[in-house]
Amino acid sequence: MSENFAAELHRRATTALLAGRADAQGEGERVPVGQYTDEAIARDEQRLLQRHPQPVVASASLASPGAWLSLTHTGVPLLLVRQESGQVQAFLNVCRHRGARVVPEGSGSEARAFVCPYHAWTYKPDGALRGVPESFGFPCLKQDESGLRRLATVERAGVVWVVCDPLLAGSDPGAHLGALMDNLESLAGLRAPVAYAPRSYEVEANWKLLVDGSFEAYHFKVAHRETIAHMFLHNLQIVDEFDLNRRLYLLKSKFEEHQPEATGFDPRRYGNLTYFFFPNTTILVQPDHAQLSMLEPLGATRTRVHELTLIPEAPASEKATAHWDANVALYRRTLAEDYALAESIQAGLASGANEALSFGTFEYSAPRFHAQLAQRVAAMQAEH
């Protein structure tokens, strides 16, 4: 971690504590209810997510050359293969002949070839088309141009990130993750962490309601009074923007109690760092590990949540396993409180009680996100 990064957080945290106010901007804003209920908007947002790096799987799931994984992510059939070079390459898991899924969902460790179950077109682990039965029937086939469609892929922070739109195969996912990812990986144990306790589940709420909750600390003392509220100062959060991405720092009570010096200041000890990678991924950094959460919209009113706990190394004892299990359990209890409220909000949106949801000055990061998202969707639509 750079000294400048830690020292700047200490300075701003001290200023916020003395003022008794979180970072704030403007005079408050409103987000129309339709942003959370309109199916056409939801479909456009699903398309947009496919144009941005998505955390698909832990790097350790593809441990060695030849390891492969077939899965569906944001509605896209994917095939990931670790190449002989050591890099992971992602492909659309769709045959270039008649469009069948080439590899059933699952995983393996020694990829030699992938054979389509429809007509046995065969692909190499690098996606190249290796063979076509009775190839004389395809006189115009350009074999070197008929491999599986490649997707832009990068490994960062122990996770494989994929841009699921094949038209962006030449893009650089690392550039989008940018300086914020560099900062995250500078933290101890987060350059190549081990994934632990993965799970996926569904919430009956719009995905943006879940994002909104991560962008403000105003709710902590009320919504989390039975779990973690006592650990944090009320509504004291610092926000840094990295283009579309952002880092949020929520101060713990011990910052006021201990009054730590700027020299050698450890932000992880005195607050929670949340790294948000636009548009749908958050990584909550805690003192000795992190929690990744990716939101997959399934429609205007349903979201699939994918979670990974990122730990420094695999647990080597029952004591270590118990430690990580306890951390995961607390995280999940806390999220359950947030997501139950999101479902409550979603259920009330159609009532007509509100035409828009109101955000205070210290909640400014949420409506700013909505504006950025709408701008990106509009730009995408203008391209077509």
Secondary structure, DSSP 8 states (H G I E B T S, - for coil): --HHHHHHHHHHHHHHHHHT-----TT-EEEEGGGGT-HHHHHHHHHHHTTS-EEEEEGGGS-STT-EEEEEETTEEEEEEE-TTS-EEEEE---TTT---SS-SEEES--S-EE-TTT--EE-TTS-EEE-TTGGG-TT--GGG-S--EE-EEEETTEEEE---GGGTTS-HHHHHHHHHHHHHTSTT-SS-EEEEEEEEEESS-HHHHHHHHT--TTHHHHTTTTTGGGEEEEEEEEEEETTEEEEEEEEHHHHHH---STT--HHHHEEEEEEETTTEEEEE-SS-EEEEEEEE-SSS-EEEEEEEEESS---SHHHHHHHHHHHHHHHHHHHHHHHHHHHHHHHHTTTS-SEEEE-GGGTHHHHHHHHHHHHHHHHHHH-
